């Protein structure tokens, strides 16, 4: 006789209460995606260096036009609170101290991929599209390219372009500002 397996999907409120109760330490790398708690891969030196380079590039070129949000949570809805490698947010007087950013606050999300291709291109990208995040960059350290995903529709992006070394790209929200693929990849 087979029994049914029940799956409990968590809300962002429950996720925060678990954190407050001490179920996760500050060192735990977990995020909530579509109600499931996902343990993220450890960050290697190449990944960390790429995030640091992007942080510096965005801060230098965008100045105060956006808040550069590094490996911090973004609330996508009632059951999703991923921690993208980097996000560009609309400036807000409180600097997001009183409330975490939500989809209308997000101008760009960047995910750096070395071991997380399947997760970042799959459920995470679908969650960003479903939430209406206008633009996502997938920085692929293995294949050495950047996939730029735009025009969210339902659970996918209608426009995906791939950029390689020697090419330049611009975030839609900051079109006059140009970034070289080589300076992002290192």
PyMOL commands that set and color helices and strands:
alter all, ss='L'
color gray80, all
select helices_A, chain A and resi 12-20+45-62+103-105+117-131+172-174+181-185
alter helices_A, ss='H'
color red, helices_A
select strands_A, chain A and resi 30-33+36-39+67-70+74-77+80-82+86-89+106-113+135-140+145-153+156-164+168-169+179-180
alter strands_A, ss='S'
color yellow, strands_A
deselect
rebuild
show_as cartoon
